[in-house]
Amino acid sequence: MTLSLAETPEAKVASPEFSLYIVRCADGTLYTGIATDVDKRLAEHESGPRGAKYLRGRGPLEVVFAQVAGDRAAASQLEYRVKRLSRLQKLDLIESRLRLADL
């Protein structure tokens, strides 16, 4: 008996859900990223060499927006769209006057 690709044990492992997040830096700038664990990623930004270079020296950092965005591909597409928004549009997103679904 041959198993199809969808029936293999590897196929049953769910791909992780990614969240899109926006961080406000101490200087008021906004940084957008994606992660499977936003709290863990924030800790990496604050203390580790794996944090984004942009955020170094800009602490303290505060997550002001986080929302599940789906798999990595969907999250990356949303991240691209959000990064192209103006600061005012990002603030509208943070304040719920704009929704990710509208992008």
N, C-alpha and C positions, 0 to 999 in steps of 0.2 A: 504494500500500500504506500502510495506517495502522498506526502503532505504538500498542499499548495503553500505559497509564500505567506498567505494570510493566516494559515493555521500553525505556523512554526512558533515555538516559544518566544523567539526574538521579536516577532511581530506583535505579540500580545503585551509587550512592555510598552506602557504608555509614554509618549514623548512628554517631557516636562512642560508645564504651562509657564509662559513668560509673562511678566508684568512690565508695563511701561511706567517709569517713574520720573518725577521732576524734583530736583533738589534746589533749594534756595541757599546760596552761599552768604557768608557774613557781609560781603560787599553788595548784596542785593541781586547779583546775577543769578540766572537760572541755568541749570544743567539738566539735560534729558538723557535717559539711558534705559536699557532693558536688563532684566535679571530674573532668574527663577526664584531667588530669595532676596527681596529688596533690603531687608535688615542686614543680612550678611554682606551684601554688596556695599551698603553704606559704610559698614565697618571697614571693608577693604579700602574704600575711598579715603576714610579718615586716618587709617594707620598703616596700611600696607603698601608694598611696592606695586601691587596689582591695581591700585586705584588710578583713576584718570589723571593725567598730568595737569589738565585744566584746573582740577580741584585742589591741587597741592597748594597749601598756604592760604586757602580761601575759607577755612573753617572758622567757627563751627558750621556744620552743614545740617540742614533740616529738610526732611522729605515732606514736600507740600502737596504732592499728588502721586497716587499709585493706583493702577487699575490693571486687572488681568487682561492680557492682549492676545492670548492664544499660543500657538506654537511659535518657534523661533522666526519663521518666515513672516508670519502675520505681525509679530511684535516688531521686527525690523522694518517692515513697511510703515507701520504706524510711527515708529521712532523717526524715520526719515521725514514723514509728513509734519510731525510736531516740531522737529528741528527747523523746518522751513517757515514756521509761523512767526509772526512778529511777537515782540515781548507782550504787547497788549492782548494779543490772541491767546498766548500762553497763560496770561493772568486770567482771562475769561475761562479757559479750560480748568484752571485751578479753582476758580470760584463757581464752577458748574454752570456758567452761562454759555459754554460751548461743550459739546460732547465728543468723545472720540469717534462715536459712530457717525458724526457729521463730517468727519475728515474723509 
